[in-house]
Amino acid sequence: MSSYGYWMIIFAVGYTFVLIIAGQLAKRRVNRQDSYFVGGRTFNKWIVAFCITGLFSGSTYISILELSYLNGVSAIWYGVAEIVQIIIIALLIIRSFRKKMLITISGLIGDKYGRAARGMAGAITAFAFPMWSVATAIAFASAMHVFTGISLTWSVAFTAILLFVYLQGGGMWSIAFTQTMNGVLFFLMFIVGIVAFFINPGIEGLKTLMVESPSMFAFDSVGLQVIVAWFGTFLVNVILAQAAFQMALSCKEPEEGQKGLMIAGVLAVPFIICGILFGVAAAVVVPNAQTGLIAIPLYLMEVLPAPLVGIFFLGVWGCALSWGAPCQFSGATSLGRDVGGALHPRASENQLVFYTKVSLLLLTVLMIIFGMLRTEQSAWWNVLAWTIRNSATFAPVVAALFWPVVTKRAVWAALITGFISGLAWYYLGGWQPNAFYMNIHPVWVGSSINVLTISIVTILDPAARWYLQLGKQTGRTYAAILSGFILLAINIIYADTLYQSGLTGLFVFITIIAFFISAIRLVRPVEEKTSIEVSALAKSYSQ
């Protein structure tokens, strides 16, 4: 083992010990019925800001390190998509969800559509979250592998076990303590990385790379389809970002949650800039590494002394924990609270907490298994998890919020077909990160089938009590219908162009969404018709 490995392990073990103590201290804050799951809803804007920054920006930073090493500055769009998501959640989602006292997305679906839907949504959601955890754990595991020779699999296992140890104690309070502590690590990591950059390659090194490989400085080098998939995935994720909701909705008031999210959007900027800077610097100094996450430790070993490299990767460790801890906890909440509650509807709050702690253990094992299956391409794990979870739960969540006529059968069918279709499309494409079956990203296939299924089954289901509201429609309804037909025409006329550019899936999905919005506005519950008729009759009688 090199001196770099010793320093890395010393820092990691020392910080791990601090985290375990923090987890035990957090137990003291679990003194109310909802303290374990949502921190007693007492977080202020700064706690929310640190939680969201660690969650989204920590993961984004690791993905950008990898992406910028491979594709250069075009990795910036991954970060921009993340910031857009945070802002939309702050402006449009948090206030209404806080009033609903929401804990999980699978819980929202279950409250509306019953135990079976709660169980299915909770299981699918829980299955996806360890994938997100693995995505960031791979970054630290790669450095540990380079410095110590320990296998990537064992390094991921170490991360997973740590998450289990300190999360099972204080729940959401453990996360709040950890995310705040990690903020200090992030600052130190940036300082060390900037020092390394100016030592080698510096500004002159970037100028040389610009001449030798200009594509590294092109903002579209990663490919239009991939950029569109990033934005599309983050935008669809706006109403499904369960881990973010669980932390932001732990706020005292909705305004505190909104302010915290906006602060997190600002704090995301240095993660994006530094991620690109360090990734491109590694491409200059270590141009032929196996992966981007292997290149970063190799680059720093050539530039900095061992203690500083240890500090840098302690920051990467903080990124892995900042994303992995909320993901594991939120997934365990869905599995323990929602699936457990579906199987045992009379369970007490203490029993649900116990189920969640057991679920943490199960997801720890699942995370280790995922680490064994594929220990490279962290961005791939992120997108796969989004595809699986979003393809299943997108339409049911929209229906729960905006379309009262949807039936339980329709939700069951949408959950199953969306999940299977997204996963199957990845299989047909050979599980590749950038090359997809029929040049269509799986997230568009799964989400499209999800929306189509819930719409068709609802309309055909005898249990659905609806009528066609043709009169008194607003301009928004006609705009949605017109947009749907225009987009349909574009899909037909420019089919070959869209296929060649990789935009077929996106345009088909947007077309389906336009008709979905039209259906939501036109197909209304019969109770509304009765209410309108009663109101009209009362008005006529009064005259």
Stockholm file with secondary structure:
# STOCKHOLM 1.0

chainA/1-543         MSSYGYWMIIFAVGYTFVLIIAGQLAKRRVNRQDSYFVGGRTFNKWIVAFCITGLFSGSTYISILELSYLNGVSAIWYGVAEIVQIIIIALLIIRSFRKKMLITISGLIGDKYGRAARGMAGAITAFAFPMWSVATAIAFASAMHVFTGISLTWSVAFTAILLFVYLQGGGMWSIAFTQTMNGVLFFLMFIVGIVAFFINPGIEGLKTLMVESPSMFAFDSVGLQVIVAWFGTFLVNVILAQAAFQMALSCKEPEEGQKGLMIAGVLAVPFIICGILFGVAAAVVVPNAQTGLIAIPLYLMEVLPAPLVGIFFLGVWGCALSWGAPCQFSGATSLGRDVGGALHPRASENQLVFYTKVSLLLLTVLMIIFGMLRTEQSAWWNVLAWTIRNSATFAPVVAALFWPVVTKRAVWAALITGFISGLAWYYLGGWQPNAFYMNIHPVWVGSSINVLTISIVTILDPAARWYLQLGKQTGRTYAAILSGFILLAINIIYADTLYQSGLTGLFVFITIIAFFISAIRLVRPVEEKTSIEVSALAKSYSQ
#=GR chainA/1-543 SS CCHHHHHHHHHHHHHHHHHHHHHHHHGGGCCSTTHHHHGGGCBCHHHHHHHHIIIIIHHHHHHHHHHHHHHGGGGHHHHHHHHHHHHHIIIIIHHHHHHTTCCCHHHHHHHHHCHHHHHHHHHHHHHHHHHHHHHHHHHHHHHHHHHHCCCHHHHHHHHHHHHHHHHHHHTHHHHHHHHHHHHHHHHHHHHHHHHHHHHTTHHHHHHHHHHHCGGGGCTTTTCHHHHHHHHHHHHHGGGTCHHHHHHHTTBSSHHHHHHHHHHHHHHHHHHHHHHHHHHHHHHHHSTTCSSHHHHHHHHHHHHSCHHHHHHHHHHHHHHHHHHHHHHHHHHHHIIIIIIHHHHSTTCCHHHHHHHHHHHHHHHHHHHHHHHHHCCSCHHHHHHHHHHHHHHHHHHHHHHHHHCTTCCHHHHHHHHHHHHHHHHHHHHHTTTCSSCCGGGCCHHHHHHHHHHHHHHHHHHHCTTCCEEECCSSCCHHHHHHHHHHHHHHHHHHHTHHHHHHHTCHHHHHHHHHHHHHHHHHHHEEEHHHHHHHHHHHHHHHHHC
#=GC SS_cons         CCHHHHHHHHHHHHHHHHHHHHHHHHGGGCCSTTHHHHGGGCBCHHHHHHHHIIIIIHHHHHHHHHHHHHHGGGGHHHHHHHHHHHHHIIIIIHHHHHHTTCCCHHHHHHHHHCHHHHHHHHHHHHHHHHHHHHHHHHHHHHHHHHHHCCCHHHHHHHHHHHHHHHHHHHTHHHHHHHHHHHHHHHHHHHHHHHHHHHHTTHHHHHHHHHHHCGGGGCTTTTCHHHHHHHHHHHHHGGGTCHHHHHHHTTBSSHHHHHHHHHHHHHHHHHHHHHHHHHHHHHHHHSTTCSSHHHHHHHHHHHHSCHHHHHHHHHHHHHHHHHHHHHHHHHHHHIIIIIIHHHHSTTCCHHHHHHHHHHHHHHHHHHHHHHHHHCCSCHHHHHHHHHHHHHHHHHHHHHHHHHCTTCCHHHHHHHHHHHHHHHHHHHHHTTTCSSCCGGGCCHHHHHHHHHHHHHHHHHHHCTTCCEEECCSSCCHHHHHHHHHHHHHHHHHHHTHHHHHHHTCHHHHHHHHHHHHHHHHHHHEEEHHHHHHHHHHHHHHHHHC
//
